Structure formats: structure tokens, C-alpha cells
Amino acid sequence: MKQEETNKQKPRFGSIILSILAAAIGVQSDKNRERDFANGSPLTFIIGGFVFTILFIVTVALVVGFVLSRANA
């Protein structure tokens, strides 16, 4: 019974972040993916994916801008 109760809990913030990062780079395990689909809210993962994507794009743009500004100096 204890195992079933543990599996029914909503994922914590840290495990949601780890799941989003693992899925973003393509290394999400089947066990974790099934756990997320069974216990997590799809909206949480969709919003997290959008936030991660925006942060990734902004980070890449800043790095490229920095490198190009140093190349012209």
C-alpha cells in the first residue's frame, strides 16, 4: 500500500524541473515519463516547457551577442 500511495503523489517542483530538462535533451527514462503522465498535470509540464524554451533562446542570444561583440573589439 505504501508504494501505491507514493506513486499517486503529485510530482514536486524539483522533479518537474528535472523531467523538463531531461525531456528537452532527450534522455527522459520511460519510468519517469510514465510517472509524470500518471501523476502530473499536463499544464504544468507544458508551461515548464515554454519557460525552458524561452530561457534557452534568451541564453543563446545573449551568448552569441557577447561573442560577436568581443570579435568586433
PyMOL Python script that loads the backbone (N, CA, C, O; Angstrom):
from pymol import cmd

cmd.read_pdbstr("""\
ATOM      1  N   MET A   1       0.814  -1.197   0.000  1.00  0.00           N
ATOM      2  CA  MET A   1       0.000   0.000   0.000  1.00  0.00           C
ATOM      3  C   MET A   1       0.859   1.264   0.000  1.00  0.00           C
ATOM      4  O   MET A   1       0.524   2.247  -0.661  1.00  0.00           O
ATOM      5  N   LYS A   2       1.946   1.235   0.728  1.00  0.00           N
ATOM      6  CA  LYS A   2       2.808   2.399   0.827  1.00  0.00           C
ATOM      7  C   LYS A   2       3.351   2.789  -0.552  1.00  0.00           C
ATOM      8  O   LYS A   2       3.424   3.975  -0.873  1.00  0.00           O
ATOM      9  N   GLN A   3       3.732   1.800  -1.370  1.00  0.00           N
ATOM     10  CA  GLN A   3       4.249   2.064  -2.709  1.00  0.00           C
ATOM     11  C   GLN A   3       3.183   2.710  -3.592  1.00  0.00           C
ATOM     12  O   GLN A   3       3.485   3.637  -4.345  1.00  0.00           O
ATOM     13  N   GLU A   4       1.945   2.233  -3.508  1.00  0.00           N
ATOM     14  CA  GLU A   4       0.863   2.798  -4.310  1.00  0.00           C
ATOM     15  C   GLU A   4       0.577   4.234  -3.907  1.00  0.00           C
ATOM     16  O   GLU A   4       0.322   5.078  -4.766  1.00  0.00           O
ATOM     17  N   GLU A   5       0.616   4.525  -2.604  1.00  0.00           N
ATOM     18  CA  GLU A   5       0.381   5.881  -2.132  1.00  0.00           C
ATOM     19  C   GLU A   5       1.484   6.814  -2.607  1.00  0.00           C
ATOM     20  O   GLU A   5       1.211   7.958  -2.971  1.00  0.00           O
ATOM     21  N   THR A   6       2.733   6.340  -2.610  1.00  0.00           N
ATOM     22  CA  THR A   6       3.860   7.147  -3.054  1.00  0.00           C
ATOM     23  C   THR A   6       3.727   7.453  -4.539  1.00  0.00           C
ATOM     24  O   THR A   6       4.029   8.567  -4.966  1.00  0.00           O
ATOM     25  N   ASN A   7       3.285   6.493  -5.323  1.00  0.00           N
ATOM     26  CA  ASN A   7       3.151   6.689  -6.756  1.00  0.00           C
ATOM     27  C   ASN A   7       2.026   7.652  -7.107  1.00  0.00           C
ATOM     28  O   ASN A   7       2.054   8.241  -8.188  1.00  0.00           O
ATOM     29  N   LYS A   8       1.045   7.834  -6.241  1.00  0.00           N
ATOM     30  CA  LYS A   8      -0.105   8.689  -6.524  1.00  0.00           C
ATOM     31  C   LYS A   8       0.158  10.159  -6.193  1.00  0.00           C
ATOM     32  O   LYS A   8      -0.663  11.013  -6.528  1.00  0.00           O
ATOM     33  N   GLN A   9       1.282  10.477  -5.543  1.00  0.00           N
ATOM     34  CA  GLN A   9       1.572  11.851  -5.168  1.00  0.00           C
ATOM     35  C   GLN A   9       1.903  12.679  -6.396  1.00  0.00           C
ATOM     36  O   GLN A   9       2.459  12.178  -7.373  1.00  0.00           O
ATOM     37  N   LYS A  10       1.548  13.969  -6.328  1.00  0.00           N
ATOM     38  CA  LYS A  10       1.929  14.881  -7.396  1.00  0.00           C
ATOM     39  C   LYS A  10       3.441  15.055  -7.370  1.00  0.00           C
ATOM     40  O   LYS A  10       4.053  15.033  -6.302  1.00  0.00           O
ATOM     41  N   PRO A  11       4.046  15.226  -8.545  1.00  0.00           N
ATOM     42  CA  PRO A  11       5.498  15.430  -8.570  1.00  0.00           C
ATOM     43  C   PRO A  11       5.873  16.762  -7.916  1.00  0.00           C
ATOM     44  O   PRO A  11       5.137  17.744  -8.013  1.00  0.00           O
ATOM     45  N   ARG A  12       7.006  16.778  -7.265  1.00  0.00           N
ATOM     46  CA  ARG A  12       7.495  18.006  -6.634  1.00  0.00           C
ATOM     47  C   ARG A  12       8.124  18.916  -7.670  1.00  0.00           C
ATOM     48  O   ARG A  12       8.381  18.506  -8.802  1.00  0.00           O
ATOM     49  N   PHE A  13       8.369  20.153  -7.272  1.00  0.00           N
ATOM     50  CA  PHE A  13       8.919  21.158  -8.179  1.00  0.00           C
ATOM     51  C   PHE A  13      10.249  20.695  -8.770  1.00  0.00           C
ATOM     52  O   PHE A  13      10.479  20.825  -9.973  1.00  0.00           O
ATOM     53  N   GLY A  14      11.116  20.159  -7.927  1.00  0.00           N
ATOM     54  CA  GLY A  14      12.427  19.704  -8.399  1.00  0.00           C
ATOM     55  C   GLY A  14      12.323  18.582  -9.415  1.00  0.00           C
ATOM     56  O   GLY A  14      13.057  18.571 -10.403  1.00  0.00           O
ATOM     57  N   SER A  15      11.421  17.638  -9.185  1.00  0.00           N
ATOM     58  CA  SER A  15      11.291  16.539 -10.137  1.00  0.00           C
ATOM     59  C   SER A  15      10.642  17.013 -11.441  1.00  0.00           C
ATOM     60  O   SER A  15      10.910  16.450 -12.502  1.00  0.00           O
ATOM     61  N   ILE A  16       9.798  18.034 -11.371  1.00  0.00           N
ATOM     62  CA  ILE A  16       9.225  18.598 -12.597  1.00  0.00           C
ATOM     63  C   ILE A  16      10.330  19.250 -13.424  1.00  0.00           C
ATOM     64  O   ILE A  16      10.406  19.050 -14.636  1.00  0.00           O
ATOM     65  N   ILE A  17      11.183  20.030 -12.765  1.00  0.00           N
ATOM     66  CA  ILE A  17      12.295  20.686 -13.467  1.00  0.00           C
ATOM     67  C   ILE A  17      13.215  19.644 -14.079  1.00  0.00           C
ATOM     68  O   ILE A  17      13.602  19.776 -15.240  1.00  0.00           O
ATOM     69  N   LEU A  18      13.575  18.609 -13.325  1.00  0.00           N
ATOM     70  CA  LEU A  18      14.445  17.558 -13.857  1.00  0.00           C
ATOM     71  C   LEU A  18      13.797  16.835 -15.029  1.00  0.00           C
ATOM     72  O   LEU A  18      14.477  16.503 -16.000  1.00  0.00           O
ATOM     73  N   SER A  19      12.513  16.590 -14.956  1.00  0.00           N
ATOM     74  CA  SER A  19      11.798  15.934 -16.050  1.00  0.00           C
ATOM     75  C   SER A  19      11.800  16.797 -17.307  1.00  0.00           C
ATOM     76  O   SER A  19      11.991  16.289 -18.412  1.00  0.00           O
ATOM     77  N   ILE A  20      11.590  18.093 -17.140  1.00  0.00           N
ATOM     78  CA  ILE A  20      11.579  19.006 -18.287  1.00  0.00           C
ATOM     79  C   ILE A  20      12.967  19.072 -18.914  1.00  0.00           C
ATOM     80  O   ILE A  20      13.098  19.023 -20.137  1.00  0.00           O
ATOM     81  N   LEU A  21      13.998  19.183 -18.092  1.00  0.00           N
ATOM     82  CA  LEU A  21      15.363  19.233 -18.622  1.00  0.00           C
ATOM     83  C   LEU A  21      15.741  17.935 -19.314  1.00  0.00           C
ATOM     84  O   LEU A  21      16.344  17.956 -20.387  1.00  0.00           O
ATOM     85  N   ALA A  22      15.391  16.801 -18.706  1.00  0.00           N
ATOM     86  CA  ALA A  22      15.701  15.502 -19.312  1.00  0.00           C
ATOM     87  C   ALA A  22      14.965  15.328 -20.633  1.00  0.00           C
ATOM     88  O   ALA A  22      15.536  14.823 -21.600  1.00  0.00           O
ATOM     89  N   ALA A  23      13.715  15.737 -20.680  1.00  0.00           N
ATOM     90  CA  ALA A  23      12.948  15.629 -21.919  1.00  0.00           C
ATOM     91  C   ALA A  23      13.496  16.572 -22.990  1.00  0.00           C
ATOM     92  O   ALA A  23      13.483  16.241 -24.175  1.00  0.00           O
ATOM     93  N   ALA A  24      13.976  17.740 -22.577  1.00  0.00           N
ATOM     94  CA  ALA A  24      14.493  18.715 -23.535  1.00  0.00           C
ATOM     95  C   ALA A  24      15.738  18.203 -24.250  1.00  0.00           C
ATOM     96  O   ALA A  24      15.936  18.485 -25.432  1.00  0.00           O
ATOM     97  N   ILE A  25      16.576  17.455 -23.541  1.00  0.00           N
ATOM     98  CA  ILE A  25      17.784  16.946 -24.185  1.00  0.00           C
ATOM     99  C   ILE A  25      17.632  15.500 -24.643  1.00  0.00           C
ATOM    100  O   ILE A  25      18.571  14.913 -25.180  1.00  0.00           O
ATOM    101  N   GLY A  26      16.450  14.927 -24.430  1.00  0.00           N
ATOM    102  CA  GLY A  26      16.146  13.612 -24.982  1.00  0.00           C
ATOM    103  C   GLY A  26      16.616  12.419 -24.182  1.00  0.00           C
ATOM    104  O   GLY A  26      16.833  11.351 -24.752  1.00  0.00           O
ATOM    105  N   VAL A  27      16.778  12.565 -22.886  1.00  0.00           N
ATOM    106  CA  VAL A  27      17.242  11.447 -22.068  1.00  0.00           C
ATOM    107  C   VAL A  27      16.242  11.049 -20.989  1.00  0.00           C
ATOM    108  O   VAL A  27      16.619  10.414 -20.003  1.00  0.00           O
ATOM    109  N   GLN A  28      14.997  11.407 -21.158  1.00  0.00           N
ATOM    110  CA  GLN A  28      13.955  11.071 -20.182  1.00  0.00           C
ATOM    111  C   GLN A  28      13.725   9.562 -20.202  1.00  0.00           C
ATOM    112  O   GLN A  28      13.494   8.983 -21.263  1.00  0.00           O
ATOM    113  N   SER A  29      13.786   8.932 -19.048  1.00  0.00           N
ATOM    114  CA  SER A  29      13.554   7.488 -18.974  1.00  0.00           C
ATOM    115  C   SER A  29      12.063   7.184 -19.079  1.00  0.00           C
ATOM    116  O   SER A  29      11.220   8.017 -18.745  1.00  0.00           O
ATOM    117  N   ASP A  30      11.754   5.978 -19.547  1.00  0.00           N
ATOM    118  CA  ASP A  30      10.348   5.572 -19.667  1.00  0.00           C
ATOM    119  C   ASP A  30       9.658   5.570 -18.313  1.00  0.00           C
ATOM    120  O   ASP A  30       8.493   5.951 -18.198  1.00  0.00           O
ATOM    121  N   LYS A  31      10.390   5.135 -17.284  1.00  0.00           N
ATOM    122  CA  LYS A  31       9.812   5.083 -15.934  1.00  0.00           C
ATOM    123  C   LYS A  31       9.397   6.478 -15.471  1.00  0.00           C
ATOM    124  O   LYS A  31       8.292   6.659 -14.960  1.00  0.00           O
ATOM    125  N   ASN A  32      10.272   7.460 -15.644  1.00  0.00           N
ATOM    126  CA  ASN A  32       9.958   8.829 -15.217  1.00  0.00           C
ATOM    127  C   ASN A  32       8.870   9.444 -16.086  1.00  0.00           C
ATOM    128  O   ASN A  32       8.017  10.172 -15.580  1.00  0.00           O
ATOM    129  N   ARG A  33       8.887   9.162 -17.378  1.00  0.00           N
ATOM    130  CA  ARG A  33       7.860   9.697 -18.272  1.00  0.00           C
ATOM    131  C   ARG A  33       6.484   9.151 -17.894  1.00  0.00           C
ATOM    132  O   ARG A  33       5.506   9.897 -17.854  1.00  0.00           O
ATOM    133  N   GLU A  34       6.412   7.858 -17.619  1.00  0.00           N
ATOM    134  CA  GLU A  34       5.145   7.253 -17.206  1.00  0.00           C
ATOM    135  C   GLU A  34       4.674   7.817 -15.874  1.00  0.00           C
ATOM    136  O   GLU A  34       3.482   8.060 -15.687  1.00  0.00           O
ATOM    137  N   ARG A  35       5.612   8.030 -14.939  1.00  0.00           N
ATOM    138  CA  ARG A  35       5.267   8.627 -13.650  1.00  0.00           C
ATOM    139  C   ARG A  35       4.697  10.032 -13.849  1.00  0.00           C
ATOM    140  O   ARG A  35       3.705  10.398 -13.219  1.00  0.00           O
ATOM    141  N   ASP A  36       5.326  10.815 -14.723  1.00  0.00           N
ATOM    142  CA  ASP A  36       4.866  12.177 -14.971  1.00  0.00           C
ATOM    143  C   ASP A  36       3.476  12.192 -15.588  1.00  0.00           C
ATOM    144  O   ASP A  36       2.628  12.993 -15.192  1.00  0.00           O
ATOM    145  N   PHE A  37       3.236  11.309 -16.560  1.00  0.00           N
ATOM    146  CA  PHE A  37       1.923  11.276 -17.204  1.00  0.00           C
ATOM    147  C   PHE A  37       0.851  10.761 -16.259  1.00  0.00           C
ATOM    148  O   PHE A  37      -0.304  11.180 -16.347  1.00  0.00           O
ATOM    149  N   ALA A  38       1.213   9.862 -15.360  1.00  0.00           N
ATOM    150  CA  ALA A  38       0.226   9.295 -14.449  1.00  0.00           C
ATOM    151  C   ALA A  38      -0.128  10.251 -13.308  1.00  0.00           C
ATOM    152  O   ALA A  38      -1.283  10.311 -12.885  1.00  0.00           O
ATOM    153  N   ASN A  39       0.856  10.994 -12.813  1.00  0.00           N
ATOM    154  CA  ASN A  39       0.632  11.788 -11.600  1.00  0.00           C
ATOM    155  C   ASN A  39       0.656  13.297 -11.815  1.00  0.00           C
ATOM    156  O   ASN A  39       0.071  14.035 -11.021  1.00  0.00           O
ATOM    157  N   GLY A  40       1.303  13.762 -12.844  1.00  0.00           N
ATOM    158  CA  GLY A  40       1.462  15.198 -13.033  1.00  0.00           C
ATOM    159  C   GLY A  40       0.374  15.796 -13.901  1.00  0.00           C
ATOM    160  O   GLY A  40      -0.309  15.092 -14.645  1.00  0.00           O
ATOM    161  N   SER A  41       0.228  17.087 -13.795  1.00  0.00           N
ATOM    162  CA  SER A  41      -0.719  17.824 -14.618  1.00  0.00           C
ATOM    163  C   SER A  41      -0.035  18.183 -15.940  1.00  0.00           C
ATOM    164  O   SER A  41       1.080  18.704 -15.931  1.00  0.00           O
ATOM    165  N   PRO A  42      -0.682  17.914 -17.066  1.00  0.00           N
ATOM    166  CA  PRO A  42      -0.067  18.262 -18.348  1.00  0.00           C
ATOM    167  C   PRO A  42       0.222  19.759 -18.464  1.00  0.00           C
ATOM    168  O   PRO A  42       1.221  20.155 -19.064  1.00  0.00           O
ATOM    169  N   LEU A  43      -0.646  20.585 -17.895  1.00  0.00           N
ATOM    170  CA  LEU A  43      -0.459  22.026 -17.965  1.00  0.00           C
ATOM    171  C   LEU A  43       0.856  22.452 -17.308  1.00  0.00           C
ATOM    172  O   LEU A  43       1.533  23.356 -17.798  1.00  0.00           O
ATOM    173  N   THR A  44       1.211  21.809 -16.214  1.00  0.00           N
ATOM    174  CA  THR A  44       2.463  22.120 -15.524  1.00  0.00           C
ATOM    175  C   THR A  44       3.656  21.878 -16.439  1.00  0.00           C
ATOM    176  O   THR A  44       4.564  22.705 -16.519  1.00  0.00           O
ATOM    177  N   PHE A  45       3.649  20.745 -17.125  1.00  0.00           N
ATOM    178  CA  PHE A  45       4.770  20.404 -17.995  1.00  0.00           C
ATOM    179  C   PHE A  45       4.782  21.259 -19.264  1.00  0.00           C
ATOM    180  O   PHE A  45       5.854  21.574 -19.781  1.00  0.00           O
ATOM    181  N   ILE A  46       3.614  21.637 -19.769  1.00  0.00           N
ATOM    182  CA  ILE A  46       3.544  22.500 -20.951  1.00  0.00           C
ATOM    183  C   ILE A  46       4.095  23.886 -20.623  1.00  0.00           C
ATOM    184  O   ILE A  46       4.904  24.431 -21.374  1.00  0.00           O
ATOM    185  N   ILE A  47       3.658  24.447 -19.508  1.00  0.00           N
ATOM    186  CA  ILE A  47       4.158  25.764 -19.090  1.00  0.00           C
ATOM    187  C   ILE A  47       5.654  25.697 -18.812  1.00  0.00           C
ATOM    188  O   ILE A  47       6.403  26.585 -19.219  1.00  0.00           O
ATOM    189  N   GLY A  48       6.090  24.650 -18.122  1.00  0.00           N
ATOM    190  CA  GLY A  48       7.520  24.481 -17.858  1.00  0.00           C
ATOM    191  C   GLY A  48       8.326  24.364 -19.135  1.00  0.00           C
ATOM    192  O   GLY A  48       9.427  24.907 -19.224  1.00  0.00           O
ATOM    193  N   GLY A  49       7.795  23.666 -20.120  1.00  0.00           N
ATOM    194  CA  GLY A  49       8.478  23.541 -21.410  1.00  0.00           C
ATOM    195  C   GLY A  49       8.604  24.873 -22.120  1.00  0.00           C
ATOM    196  O   GLY A  49       9.650  25.177 -22.693  1.00  0.00           O
ATOM    197  N   PHE A  50       7.529  25.682 -22.086  1.00  0.00           N
ATOM    198  CA  PHE A  50       7.590  27.014 -22.698  1.00  0.00           C
ATOM    199  C   PHE A  50       8.601  27.907 -21.982  1.00  0.00           C
ATOM    200  O   PHE A  50       9.377  28.611 -22.628  1.00  0.00           O
ATOM    201  N   VAL A  51       8.593  27.878 -20.670  1.00  0.00           N
ATOM    202  CA  VAL A  51       9.540  28.702 -19.901  1.00  0.00           C
ATOM    203  C   VAL A  51      10.971  28.271 -20.205  1.00  0.00           C
ATOM    204  O   VAL A  51      11.841  29.116 -20.419  1.00  0.00           O
ATOM    205  N   PHE A  52      11.222  26.956 -20.224  1.00  0.00           N
ATOM    206  CA  PHE A  52      12.562  26.457 -20.538  1.00  0.00           C
ATOM    207  C   PHE A  52      12.986  26.899 -21.933  1.00  0.00           C
ATOM    208  O   PHE A  52      14.121  27.334 -22.125  1.00  0.00           O
ATOM    209  N   THR A  53      12.087  26.792 -22.906  1.00  0.00           N
ATOM    210  CA  THR A  53      12.411  27.165 -24.283  1.00  0.00           C
ATOM    211  C   THR A  53      12.752  28.647 -24.388  1.00  0.00           C
ATOM    212  O   THR A  53      13.715  29.018 -25.059  1.00  0.00           O
ATOM    213  N   ILE A  54      11.968  29.493 -23.730  1.00  0.00           N
ATOM    214  CA  ILE A  54      12.234  30.935 -23.763  1.00  0.00           C
ATOM    215  C   ILE A  54      13.575  31.248 -23.104  1.00  0.00           C
ATOM    216  O   ILE A  54      14.364  32.026 -23.640  1.00  0.00           O
ATOM    217  N   LEU A  55      13.835  30.647 -21.946  1.00  0.00           N
ATOM    218  CA  LEU A  55      15.121  30.874 -21.270  1.00  0.00           C
ATOM    219  C   LEU A  55      16.293  30.376 -22.115  1.00  0.00           C
ATOM    220  O   LEU A  55      17.342  31.018 -22.154  1.00  0.00           O
ATOM    221  N   PHE A  56      16.126  29.251 -22.782  1.00  0.00           N
ATOM    222  CA  PHE A  56      17.178  28.708 -23.639  1.00  0.00           C
ATOM    223  C   PHE A  56      17.469  29.654 -24.802  1.00  0.00           C
ATOM    224  O   PHE A  56      18.630  29.929 -25.104  1.00  0.00           O
ATOM    225  N   ILE A  57      16.423  30.150 -25.451  1.00  0.00           N
ATOM    226  CA  ILE A  57      16.606  31.059 -26.585  1.00  0.00           C
ATOM    227  C   ILE A  57      17.273  32.362 -26.142  1.00  0.00           C
ATOM    228  O   ILE A  57      18.171  32.863 -26.818  1.00  0.00           O
ATOM    229  N   VAL A  58      16.833  32.906 -25.010  1.00  0.00           N
ATOM    230  CA  VAL A  58      17.431  34.146 -24.498  1.00  0.00           C
ATOM    231  C   VAL A  58      18.901  33.919 -24.146  1.00  0.00           C
ATOM    232  O   VAL A  58      19.742  34.769 -24.439  1.00  0.00           O
ATOM    233  N   THR A  59      19.216  32.796 -23.529  1.00  0.00           N
ATOM    234  CA  THR A  59      20.605  32.488 -23.171  1.00  0.00           C
ATOM    235  C   THR A  59      21.480  32.366 -24.408  1.00  0.00           C
ATOM    236  O   THR A  59      22.578  32.922 -24.444  1.00  0.00           O
ATOM    237  N   VAL A  60      21.013  31.650 -25.418  1.00  0.00           N
ATOM    238  CA  VAL A  60      21.786  31.504 -26.654  1.00  0.00           C
ATOM    239  C   VAL A  60      21.978  32.869 -27.317  1.00  0.00           C
ATOM    240  O   VAL A  60      23.075  33.173 -27.786  1.00  0.00           O
ATOM    241  N   ALA A  61      20.934  33.692 -27.363  1.00  0.00           N
ATOM    242  CA  ALA A  61      21.036  35.020 -27.968  1.00  0.00           C
ATOM    243  C   ALA A  61      22.047  35.888 -27.217  1.00  0.00           C
ATOM    244  O   ALA A  61      22.829  36.606 -27.840  1.00  0.00           O
ATOM    245  N   LEU A  62      22.037  35.828 -25.898  1.00  0.00           N
ATOM    246  CA  LEU A  62      22.993  36.612 -25.109  1.00  0.00           C
ATOM    247  C   LEU A  62      24.427  36.148 -25.330  1.00  0.00           C
ATOM    248  O   LEU A  62      25.331  36.974 -25.455  1.00  0.00           O
ATOM    249  N   VAL A  63      24.644  34.847 -25.381  1.00  0.00           N
ATOM    250  CA  VAL A  63      25.980  34.304 -25.602  1.00  0.00           C
ATOM    251  C   VAL A  63      26.477  34.699 -26.979  1.00  0.00           C
ATOM    252  O   VAL A  63      27.621  35.133 -27.117  1.00  0.00           O
ATOM    253  N   VAL A  64      25.647  34.561 -27.998  1.00  0.00           N
ATOM    254  CA  VAL A  64      26.043  34.942 -29.362  1.00  0.00           C
ATOM    255  C   VAL A  64      26.328  36.435 -29.429  1.00  0.00           C
ATOM    256  O   VAL A  64      27.316  36.842 -30.040  1.00  0.00           O
ATOM    257  N   GLY A  65      25.487  37.257 -28.815  1.00  0.00           N
ATOM    258  CA  GLY A  65      25.718  38.693 -28.796  1.00  0.00           C
ATOM    259  C   GLY A  65      27.033  39.041 -28.116  1.00  0.00           C
ATOM    260  O   GLY A  65      27.771  39.905 -28.589  1.00  0.00           O
ATOM    261  N   PHE A  66      27.326  38.377 -27.016  1.00  0.00           N
ATOM    262  CA  PHE A  66      28.581  38.615 -26.295  1.00  0.00           C
ATOM    263  C   PHE A  66      29.779  38.215 -27.139  1.00  0.00           C
ATOM    264  O   PHE A  66      30.757  38.959 -27.220  1.00  0.00           O
ATOM    265  N   VAL A  67      29.716  37.060 -27.762  1.00  0.00           N
ATOM    266  CA  VAL A  67      30.832  36.579 -28.586  1.00  0.00           C
ATOM    267  C   VAL A  67      31.050  37.508 -29.785  1.00  0.00           C
ATOM    268  O   VAL A  67      32.189  37.835 -30.116  1.00  0.00           O
ATOM    269  N   LEU A  68      29.974  37.929 -30.427  1.00  0.00           N
ATOM    270  CA  LEU A  68      30.120  38.806 -31.578  1.00  0.00           C
ATOM    271  C   LEU A  68      30.647  40.182 -31.186  1.00  0.00           C
ATOM    272  O   LEU A  68      31.399  40.796 -31.943  1.00  0.00           O
ATOM    273  N   SER A  69      30.257  40.671 -30.009  1.00  0.00           N
ATOM    274  CA  SER A  69      30.760  41.981 -29.569  1.00  0.00           C
ATOM    275  C   SER A  69      32.253  41.899 -29.239  1.00  0.00           C
ATOM    276  O   SER A  69      32.993  42.859 -29.458  1.00  0.00           O
ATOM    277  N   ARG A  70      32.688  40.771 -28.722  1.00  0.00           N
ATOM    278  CA  ARG A  70      34.119  40.584 -28.418  1.00  0.00           C
ATOM    279  C   ARG A  70      34.929  40.405 -29.695  1.00  0.00           C
ATOM    280  O   ARG A  70      36.099  40.783 -29.731  1.00  0.00           O
ATOM    281  N   ALA A  71      34.336  39.836 -30.746  1.00  0.00           N
ATOM    282  CA  ALA A  71      35.031  39.617 -32.004  1.00  0.00           C
ATOM    283  C   ALA A  71      35.260  40.936 -32.738  1.00  0.00           C
ATOM    284  O   ALA A  71      36.246  41.079 -33.461  1.00  0.00           O
ATOM    285  N   ASN A  72      34.365  41.892 -32.559  1.00  0.00           N
ATOM    286  CA  ASN A  72      34.493  43.192 -33.239  1.00  0.00           C
ATOM    287  C   ASN A  72      35.415  44.141 -32.484  1.00  0.00           C
ATOM    288  O   ASN A  72      35.809  45.170 -33.032  1.00  0.00           O
ATOM    289  N   ALA A  73      35.761  43.828 -31.268  1.00  0.00           N
ATOM    290  CA  ALA A  73      36.589  44.730 -30.469  1.00  0.00           C
ATOM    291  C   ALA A  73      38.050  44.629 -30.797  1.00  0.00           C
ATOM    292  O   ALA A  73      38.866  45.331 -30.202  1.00  0.00           O
TER     293      ALA A  73
END
""", "prot")
cmd.dss("prot")
cmd.show_as("cartoon", "prot")
cmd.util.cbc("prot")
cmd.orient("prot")
